[in-house]
């Protein structure tokens, strides 16, 4: 179970999880920055940018010199939020310099040296097959938000997605003959074994055994070695055993923080977690696709006494 993490700054590695959905219309003159980035606007909007600390919804796709798509967010859930910090938009032939040239409603095409892009955006050399080549970036900005506006927008979008997944979850629960309840956040759960009556408090460290499934029954992760071998997800170098984490501190997906808090020590449950309470529209790794509902069987093995 990977811990949930958020980054406020998008480096090149993180750019692999966002993409573009801009329409192509109109033409403009090609320009070039002092650092050598050639660019051309495809659509011109208001150009408005968020206040520092705010957010904008960004779409990105990029291509190699042959025109092959290296990445497109059309397969990653569409526009993704990025924390806006203008002071970090350097002028050194990096992805951040591209960001500094656009605003709300804008979409543009950028041509930038792969060597410079990787070096200045992520501090790493370009992959061997891209050394000495140009990368074509297409970037568009859908919306801009203050921090408060983005918080309200995110909450609204989460509720829309939870409702969208709700019918499939109810069908799954019916097919599995589960006796499930639902929390106010939208987490479905069935307690399959009652524990000893002691429930963890926020901030306490808990130890949890788990197995995670996709809705089709595919096992994508487990803390139980025998289960890993049976499901063909065993990793020889991995230490198996209960995962420990502080409850309610955002160290795991929200569905876990909610669901584990419902258990008593020694208790077991099945959690059916809609994507906004799991990995959202980003997914995780190659198995958990964007907007995936996840199912976990969990056991609260121990509440660690501090």
Buried (B, 14 or more C-beta within 10 A) or exposed (E): BEEBEEEEEBBBEBBBBBBBBBEEEEEEEEEEBEBEBBBBBBBBBEEEBBEEEBBBBBBBBBBBEEEEEBBBBEEBBBBBBBBBBEEBBBEBBBBBBBBBBBBBBBBBBBBBBBBBBBBBBBEEEBEEEBEEBBBBBBBBBBBBBBBEBBEEBBEEBBEEBBEEBBEEBBEBBEEEEBEBEBBEBBBBBBBBEEBEEEBBEEEBBBBBBBBBBBBEEEBBBBBBBEBBEEBEBBEEEEEBEBBEBBBBEEBBBBBBBBBBBBBBBBBBBBBBBBBBBBBBBBBBEEBBBBBBBBBBBBBBBBBEEE
